[in-house]
Amino acid sequence: MIARAKRFFTVNIGAKVLSVAIASLLWMAIVGEQELATAIDIPVEYRNFPKAFEVSSGTVNRVNLLVRGPAGKMNDTFLKDVTVVVDLEGVKRPGDWTFNLDSRAIRVPAGLELERVIPSQLRMKFEERFARDIPVQIRYAGNPMPGYRIAKQELSPENLRVVGPRSRVERLQSIDTDPIDLNGVITESETRVSTFVDDPQLRIDGNSVVRVRLVMERIGPGLEQ
């Protein structure tokens, strides 16, 4: 028994070591090619956006993909090439448009397979692009100093042009300035202040900063400020 064991470890030792090495490499190759799946968030790119329309429903910025493939390819080097592109070239009229997130919109590197996408469709509402001049409303932080009131206020410009989907622009009544602090103002004050449109689908066309000039006056006891 001992002699037979000794012969096993001494006869053709080189061939046996080579066989073990080959078996190990084959096992590593098989393990390395095991199929894995991973979920990734990918930004959505929009191509050929129509110039005459605006999106009034909001847009989806990212989608979640379940990608499957060999373990050796499930790394950042390969996954960074996954893209989601929605082509809007076919949008020719206002209304609701549905876009399927299929193989035409999603590209994965060779060797990887797209198993699932959430959401699988995007629905967007397009409206005519519309612009209108909207009055600016001055906002104040707190009240005037005791014994003073605002005698005069000047705003330049008094209106700003707002661009966006027609229905949203038509609903907008005014644009607010950032609050102006009246603390310490007892004579005249002039400041430049930013304005804000409280609708993410609308935007101010051009400079959004306005100039506000205030003239304060003293008031007697019992008078309204």
C-alpha positions in Angstrom: 0.0 0.0 0.0 2.8 2.4 1.0 4.8 1.5 -2.1 1.8 2.1 -4.4 1.2 5.5 -2.8 4.8 6.3 -3.2 4.7 5.4 -6.9 1.7 7.7 -7.4 3.6 10.7 -6.2 6.9 9.9 -7.9 6.0 8.4 -11.3 5.2 10.9 -14.1 5.0 13.7 -11.6 5.4 16.3 -14.3 2.4 15.1 -16.3 0.3 14.9 -13.2 1.1 18.4 -12.1 0.3 19.6 -15.6 -3.1 17.8 -15.5 -3.9 19.4 -12.2 -2.9 22.9 -13.5 -5.1 22.4 -16.6 -8.1 21.3 -14.5 -7.7 24.3 -12.3 -7.6 26.7 -15.2 -10.7 25.1 -16.7 -12.5 25.4 -13.4 -11.5 29.0 -13.1 -12.7 29.7 -16.7 -16.1 28.0 -16.0 -16.5 30.0 -12.8 -15.5 33.2 -14.5 -18.2 32.7 -17.2 -21.0 32.1 -14.8 -24.1 34.2 -15.8 -25.0 37.0 -13.5 -27.7 39.7 -13.5 -27.4 43.2 -12.2 -29.8 46.2 -11.9 -28.5 49.6 -13.0 -29.9 53.1 -13.3 -29.2 54.7 -16.6 -29.9 58.4 -17.6 -32.4 58.9 -20.5 -31.1 60.9 -23.4 -33.7 62.7 -25.6 -32.8 63.2 -29.3 -34.3 65.4 -32.0 -36.4 67.4 -29.6 -39.1 69.3 -31.6 -38.5 73.0 -31.7 -42.1 74.0 -32.0 -43.3 72.1 -28.9 -42.8 72.0 -25.2 -43.3 69.0 -22.8 -46.0 69.9 -20.3 -46.1 66.6 -18.4 -42.5 66.4 -17.2 -39.8 64.0 -18.4 -38.3 60.8 -17.0 -34.6 61.4 -16.3 -33.5 57.8 -15.4 -34.7 54.3 -15.9 -33.8 51.0 -14.2 -32.5 48.2 -16.3 -31.9 44.5 -15.4 -28.9 43.3 -17.4 -27.7 39.7 -17.6 -24.5 38.3 -18.9 -21.2 36.5 -18.2 -19.6 37.4 -14.9 -16.5 38.6 -16.7 -18.5 41.3 -18.4 -20.5 42.5 -15.5 -18.2 45.4 -14.6 -18.0 49.1 -15.1 -16.0 48.8 -18.3 -18.9 47.1 -20.1 -21.8 48.5 -18.2 -20.8 52.1 -18.9 -21.6 51.6 -22.6 -25.3 50.9 -21.8 -27.4 53.8 -23.2 -31.0 54.8 -23.3 -31.9 57.2 -26.2 -35.5 58.3 -26.9 -35.9 59.7 -30.4 -38.6 62.4 -30.6 -38.2 63.0 -34.3 -41.7 61.6 -35.0 -43.5 64.2 -32.9 -45.4 66.4 -35.4 -48.4 67.6 -33.4 -49.4 68.5 -29.9 -50.9 65.8 -27.6 -49.9 62.6 -25.8 -47.1 60.5 -27.3 -45.9 57.1 -26.1 -42.4 55.8 -26.5 -41.4 52.2 -26.0 -38.1 51.5 -24.3 -37.2 48.5 -26.4 -34.1 47.4 -28.3 -34.4 50.4 -30.6 -34.0 52.8 -27.6 -31.7 50.8 -25.4 -28.2 49.6 -26.4 -26.2 47.1 -24.5 -22.7 45.8 -25.3 -22.3 42.6 -27.2 -22.5 39.6 -24.8 -25.0 41.3 -22.5 -28.7 40.8 -22.5 -31.4 43.3 -21.5 -33.9 41.4 -19.4 -36.1 44.1 -17.9 -36.6 47.9 -18.0 -38.6 50.0 -15.5 -40.6 51.8 -16.8 -41.0 50.0 -20.1 -42.8 53.0 -21.7 -42.7 56.7 -21.5 -45.8 58.9 -22.1 -45.1 62.6 -22.7 -47.6 65.4 -23.4 -46.5 68.0 -25.9 -48.0 71.5 -26.2 -47.4 74.4 -28.5 -44.4 76.5 -27.4 -45.8 79.9 -26.2 -44.3 83.1 -24.8 -46.0 85.9 -22.9 -45.0 89.0 -20.8 -45.8 88.4 -17.2 -45.9 91.2 -14.5 -43.3 91.0 -11.7 -44.6 91.1 -8.1 -42.3 92.5 -5.4 -42.0 90.5 -2.2 -40.8 91.9 1.1 -39.2 90.3 4.1 -40.9 91.7 7.1 -42.4 95.2 7.6 -40.9 98.6 7.3 -39.0 100.1 10.2 -41.3 101.5 13.0 -42.5 104.9 12.0 -41.9 104.4 8.3 -43.8 103.2 5.3 -43.1 102.7 1.6 -44.0 105.9 -0.2 -42.9 104.8 -3.6 -41.6 101.7 -5.4 -40.2 101.4 -8.9 -39.6 98.2 -10.7 -37.5 97.8 -13.9 -38.4 95.9 -15.9 -42.0 95.6 -14.8 -42.7 92.5 -16.9 -40.6 89.5 -17.9 -41.2 87.2 -20.9 -42.0 83.6 -19.9 -41.7 80.7 -22.3 -43.2 77.2 -22.0 -46.2 75.0 -22.8 -49.2 77.3 -23.7 -51.6 76.1 -21.0 -49.0 76.6 -18.3 -48.0 80.1 -19.5 -51.6 81.2 -19.8 -52.2 80.2 -16.2 -49.3 82.1 -14.8 -50.5 85.4 -13.3 -47.2 86.9 -11.9 -43.5 86.3 -11.2 -42.2 86.8 -7.7 -39.0 88.5 -6.7 -36.8 87.1 -4.0 -37.8 88.7 -0.6 -36.4 92.2 -0.1 -35.3 93.0 3.5 -36.7 96.3 4.7 -34.7 96.3 7.9 -32.7 99.5 8.2 -34.3 101.1 5.2 -35.5 104.6 6.2 -34.8 106.8 3.1 -34.1 105.4 -0.4 -32.9 102.0 -1.4 -32.1 100.5 -4.8 -31.3 96.8 -5.3 -31.1 94.2 -7.9 -33.0 91.1 -7.1 -33.6 87.7 -8.8 -37.1 86.5 -9.8 -38.6 83.1 -9.6 -41.2 81.2 -11.7 -42.9 78.5 -9.5 -43.4 76.0 -12.4 -40.5 73.7 -13.5 -42.0 73.6 -17.0 -41.6 77.3 -17.5 -38.6 79.5 -17.9 -37.8 83.2 -18.1 -36.5 84.3 -21.5 -33.4 86.4 -20.9 -32.2 88.1 -17.8 -34.3 87.1 -14.7 -32.8 89.9 -12.5 -34.9 93.1 -11.9 -34.1 96.5 -10.3 -36.2 97.6 -7.4 -36.1 101.2 -6.1 -37.8 102.1 -2.8 -38.6 105.4 -1.3 -39.5 105.4 2.4 -41.2 108.2 4.4 -41.9 108.9 8.0 -45.5 108.6 9.2 -47.2 110.1 12.2 -48.8 108.3 15.1 -51.9 106.4 14.2 -51.3 106.3 10.4 -51.3 103.1 8.5 -47.9 101.9 7.4 
